[in-house]
């Protein structure tokens, strides 16, 4: 096998993608039925998953000024 044949074999091999670093953790959480129903309803209207919407709402709340003092 010469160098050219080796290069062709390597370039023909499928590209193996590495996994991105894990950025989420699976948890169990209890939410009020009304809260969950609102997020599910919103999810159907806008086409985004309800878990994604809950995550976005939590991020938005944490980014708000004065979060530390108002969470208690």
N, C-alpha and C positions, 0 to 999 in steps of 0.2 A: 504494500500500500504506500503510495507516494504522498507528498505533502498536499498536493492539489486534491486528491481523493479524500484525504482526511478532512480538509477544510470543507469540502462539499458535504460530507457526512455530518459534520458538526453543524453546518448551517441548515441542513435539512431536519435536524432534530427539533422537536417541539420546544418552544421557549417555556421554561419553567418560571412562573412568577412567584416571587416571595410574598408571603402574607404580610399585610400591613400590621403594625403593632396594635395589639388589642387595646381598645379605648373605652370599652363598655363592660359592665359587670352585671350579670343576671342576679336579680333580687326578687324577693316576694314582698309585696306591699299591699296593705289594705286601704282602699279608698272608699269614700261614701258612694253609694249607688248613683246618686244624682250627679256627682262630679264625673264619674266614669261615663255615665250616659251622655253628658254634655260633650265630653271629648270624643266619644264615638260618633255622635251626631255631627260634630264639627268635622271629624275625619271624613265622613261620607260626603259632606258638602264640598270640602276642598280637595279631596283626593290624596291626602297625606295620612299616614298611619297614626292611630290615636296615641301610641306610645311615643312616637316622634313629637307629636304635639304636646304631650305632657312634659317631655324632656325640654322642649323649647320654652314652655311656660316656666318651668323651674329655673332654667338658665336666665331667663329674663328677670325673674324675681330676684335671683341672687346678684344680678348685675346692678340692681337698683340701689341708689344711695341710701344709707341708713339701714341696711338689712340686718346688721348685727344687733341693733337695739330693738328692732320691731318683731323679731321672730319669737320672743318669749311669750 
